[in-house]
Structure formats: structure tokens, C-alpha cells
Amino acid sequence: MTQPHQWQDEVLAGPGGAMTDEVGVITGPLTLRSTEVAGGLLRFDVQYKDADEWYTLTGSPRPHHGDPAAVHAAALAAIRTGGGAQAPT
């Protein structure tokens, strides 16, 4: 079985943070993990830097249309901007 591709980066959330399904907005230093899943989708999970709990970025999963690394980069940019950032469309 092939391992899914995964990207993970630290990011400082902009004003208004990132919106999660489980706990609402989270702010501050975060880690974003993007994982390819079945059906051409990319799942986005965020956590407070160095925490154990992961939260689903609202709007996840999203289609990646062939370039999941670019979609991961777009999610990072959205979180840096803040404003209750969600998974990029």
C-alpha cells in the first residue's frame, strides 16, 4: 500500500486566525498538515504548535486538481492572512 503524500509546515495565523470544525477559530503559532486522501482530495488539519490535538480546517477536504503542494501553499497563505481562514477553494 502506498503512503499518502503529506505536507506539514509551521505558520503564524494572521488576525482572526484559522476556523476549525471542532473548536472554532484558533490563533497564534500553528502547524498545518495537508494529506492527500482518496478521490483527488486534500485534507487539512491544524494544531497549536507543539500540541497533541489536531483540528479539521473548516472546508476540508478539498479537491487539489493535480497540484496538492500548491493547494497546501494556498492554505498556508490563507492562515497567514487570518480572518477565520478556511480550506482554499
C-alpha positions as CSV (number, residue, x, y, z in Angstrom):
1,M,0.0,0.0,0.0
2,T,1.3,3.4,-1.0
3,Q,1.7,6.0,1.8
4,P,-0.3,9.2,1.2
5,H,1.6,12.3,0.3
6,Q,1.7,14.8,3.1
7,W,2.9,18.3,3.6
8,Q,3.5,20.0,7.0
9,D,4.6,23.5,7.9
10,E,4.5,25.9,10.8
11,V,2.6,29.1,10.2
12,L,1.7,32.2,12.3
13,A,-2.0,32.8,11.9
14,G,-3.0,36.4,11.0
15,P,-5.6,38.4,12.8
16,G,-8.8,36.4,13.1
17,G,-6.9,33.1,12.9
18,A,-8.0,29.8,11.3
19,M,-11.5,28.4,11.5
20,T,-11.8,24.7,12.7
21,D,-14.8,22.4,12.7
22,E,-14.2,21.3,16.3
23,V,-13.3,24.4,18.3
24,G,-13.9,27.4,16.1
25,V,-11.1,29.9,15.5
26,I,-7.6,29.2,16.6
27,T,-4.8,31.8,16.6
28,G,-1.1,32.2,17.1
29,P,1.7,29.8,16.1
30,L,0.1,26.8,14.3
31,T,1.1,23.8,12.3
32,L,-0.7,22.9,9.1
33,R,-0.7,19.4,7.8
34,S,-2.2,18.6,4.4
35,T,-2.7,15.0,3.4
36,E,-3.8,13.5,0.1
37,V,-6.9,11.3,0.5
38,A,-8.9,9.2,-1.9
39,G,-10.8,10.8,-4.7
40,G,-8.3,13.5,-5.6
41,L,-8.9,15.3,-2.3
42,L,-6.6,17.1,0.1
43,R,-7.4,17.0,3.9
44,F,-6.2,20.0,6.0
45,D,-5.6,19.6,9.7
46,V,-4.2,22.3,12.1
47,Q,-2.9,22.3,15.6
48,Y,-1.4,24.8,18.0
49,K,2.4,24.5,17.5
50,D,3.7,21.5,19.5
51,A,0.3,20.5,20.8
52,D,-1.1,16.9,20.6
53,E,-4.6,17.7,19.3
54,W,-5.3,18.2,15.6
55,Y,-8.4,20.0,14.3
56,T,-10.0,20.0,10.9
57,L,-9.6,23.2,9.0
58,T,-13.2,24.2,8.0
59,G,-14.0,23.3,4.4
60,S,-11.6,20.3,4.4
61,P,-11.2,18.1,2.4
62,R,-11.0,20.0,-0.9
63,P,-10.1,18.8,-4.5
64,H,-6.5,19.6,-5.4
65,H,-6.8,19.3,-9.3
66,G,-3.3,17.7,-9.7
67,D,-1.1,20.0,-7.6
68,P,-1.6,19.3,-3.9
69,A,1.6,21.2,-2.9
70,A,0.2,24.4,-4.5
71,V,-3.0,23.9,-2.6
72,H,-1.1,23.4,0.7
73,A,0.8,26.6,-0.1
74,A,-2.5,28.4,-0.6
75,A,-3.8,27.1,2.7
76,L,-0.7,28.5,4.4
77,A,-1.2,31.8,2.8
78,A,-4.8,31.9,3.9
79,I,-3.9,31.2,7.5
80,R,-1.2,33.9,7.4
81,T,-3.9,36.3,6.3
82,G,-6.2,35.1,9.1
83,G,-9.8,36.3,9.1
84,G,-11.1,32.8,10.1
85,A,-9.2,31.2,7.3
86,Q,-10.7,28.1,5.8
87,A,-9.5,25.4,3.3
88,P,-8.7,27.0,0.0
89,T,-11.1,26.5,-2.9
